[in-house]
């Protein structure tokens, strides 16, 4: 589904991604771990189409070249990104934002738009699974939300948009034990043979609940090691300094 080859990305003349190669097959969940400054968030930003990066290399999604596509075109194609620091949008209601996004995706897929009442019922069903108060729909997007509420709102968006490729950039950061469990359950419910996920994280608790098919170590702007789920626990126990530089597994 996602094929990345020889990907370079720089900002303000500084190279951050340095010839990165990665393949995420359809239906698989892959995790990326790595020390601070290794390029994890840059990879997420590049895949989402964020401005400000000079990008070269190959990034294809379902055989389509993502590099020239605008962020909204990537979203319409089925790419979703849950951000490490979700943006607050004061004055834009959560329900309006979600319904507009959902109907935009449905229109792209040739499906009829959801009327307000129909959307509200569907949103409440999804929110109940995430232990979210329906009152959040009447608030501005992420404005005044706690860290955990923002992350749950991101998973709510993913759940309702039903992307083909979900990229989760440290969705587990800043969550307490209960919020982490709810978020993990929300992610796990979305696991599908027709959907792939790329989970960027520093820690193993999320990966214990959402077990990845593959774990990759990102260091110096490239993947330096890959392995099964056990690799995450090796990293947790030994850190990054003991890892050999070279792809394995």
N, C-alpha and C positions, 0 to 999 in steps of 0.2 A: 504493500500500500504506500508506505513512505520510503523513498530512496534518496539518500544524501551521499554525494560523492565529491571529494576534494573541495569541501566548502570552506571558503575564506570569508571573514567578515571583519571589517575595521571601522573604527569611529575616531574622528579627529586625528587621523594619521596613525592610530595605534591598532595593530592587528590583535584580535581577540580569538577568533576562530581560525585555526591554522591547518587547513587541509583535513577537515573532519569527514569521516565516512561512517554511515549508519544506515541500516535497513530495519524497518519495522513491518513485518508481514501483517496481512489482514487478520484480524481476530486476536492479535497478541498484545500483551501489556509489557512494555519495556520500561525499566527504571534507569535513570542517569544519576550517578553520585559523583562527587568530586570536591576538592577543597575550594575555599572561597577564592574568587577571581579566576576560576578555571574556564569560564565561558558558558556556564549553564543557563543563566538568564539571557545572555546574548543569543544563545541558540533559540530559546523560546521567542525572543523578540524578532529574530530573523524569520522564523517560521510563520509568525503572525503578520509579517509585513510592516513592522514598525519603521517609521522614517528615521533617517540619521545614520544608517549603516551603508558602507560600501561593500557590496556582496558580489562574490564570484564563485563559480562551481555549479554543481547540479543539485537541484531540489525538486523532485517530482512526487506528486501525490495522485494516485490512481492514474499514472501515466501522463499527468498534466504538469507542465513546468510552472512551479509556483513563483519563481523569482520575479517575473515581470508583473504579476498580478497585484492589484491593490488589496488592502486588508479586507474590504467588504466583499470582493470577489472571492477571496480565499474562504471567508465565512460562508458565502453562498455555496461554495463547492463542498462544504462539510468539514472545514477546519475550525476547531474551537480552542481557545487558550484561556485557562484560568490563571490569573496573574498572581504573582507573589504579593504584591501590594495593590489590591483592587482600588480603583479610582472612585472617589466620591463625586456624584453629579448632582449638586444641589438644584432644586427646582424641577428636576425631571422625575416624575413618579415611577416607582418600581414597576407598577402594573403596566403603565403606558410603555415603558422601556421594553419590558419582557414581551408584551403583546405585539409591539411593532417588530421586534426581532424575530419572534416566532412566525408571524405572518409573512415577513420578508422571505424567510427560509422556505415556508410552505409554498409561496408564490413561485419561487425558483424551482421547486420540485413539481410544479404543476398541480398543487393541491389547493382547495378553496381556503380562503382566510377564515379564521375563527372569529365569530361574533363575540362581543364583550362578555355576555353571560356564559357562553360556552367556554371561553378562555378562563374566566374566573373559576368555574368549577374544576377545570383541568389543573389550574395553578394550585388550588387548595389541596387537591389530591397529592401533587408532587411535594408541596410544602409539609404535609402531614408526615410523609416518609422521612423528612429531614428535621422533624420536631420544630418547625418554624411557625410562628404565630402569623395567621393570615393578615394581621394588621400591618405587617411589613410591606404589603403590597401598596398601601396608601402612603408610605414614606418615600422620600427622595432616594435615589439609588445610592446605597451604601452610606448615606449621610447620617452621622451619629450612630452607625452600627459599631458594635464591638468587633475585635479581630475575628473572633469565631463566627459572628453573624455575617461578616463580609465573606468569609470562606464558604459558609453554607449557602449564601446567596449565589456564589459562583457555581456551586454544584447544582443549585436549583436551575440556573440558566442552562448548564450543560444537559441536565435531565430533560428540560423542555425543548431544547433545540435539537437534541438527538444527532450529534455530529458523527461523521464517519471517522474522524481523527481528533482525539482530545489530548491536549498538551497541558499538563498540570504543573505549574511552576511553584514548587514549595507550598502547595495547598495546605500542608500539615503544619507549617510554621506558625507559632503563636497560639496553638490550640491546646486547651486543657484535655484531660483524659476523656471526658464525656463527649466533648465536641469532636475530638479526633475519631472516636468510635462512630459517631453519627456520620461524619464526612466519609470515613472509610466505607461504611455500609452503603452510602449513596453512590460512591464510585463503583463498588462491587456490583450493585444492582444494574449498572450500565455496561458491565462486561458483556460482550456479544461477539459471535463469530463474524459479524459484519462490521465491527468497530475496533479500531486500534487505539491504544493509549500510550502516551509517553509521560512518565511520572518523574519529575525532577525533585530530588529530596536530599537532605543531609542525614536523615535518621531512618532506623529500621522499623519503628512501630507501625507506620502506615503500611509498609511492605509486608508486615506479618499478617495484616488483615486483607490487603489487596496484593496477593502474591504475584510477582511478575514472572513472565516467562524467561526474561533475560535481564541481567543487570550489567550496565556499562560504566566504566570509570572515565570521566572526562578530566583531562589534565593538560595544561598548556595549549588549550584550544583544539584538542583532538582526543579521540577515544584511544586510550592506551591499554585497556584490558576489558574483556567481556567474560561473562560466566553465567551460571544459574543463580537462583535465589540465594544460595549459600554464600555467594560473594558479598552480599550486603552485610551479612553477619561477620564475615572476615574483616571487612572494612571497619565495622563498628568496634570490633575487638582490637584490631592492630593499627588502625589509622591508615593514612595514605603513604607514609614515609617508607613502609616496608614492602610496598608493591613493586614488583619488577615492571619495568617499562617495556611493554610489548603485548600485543593482543593474544589472548588465549581463550580456549573453550570454544 
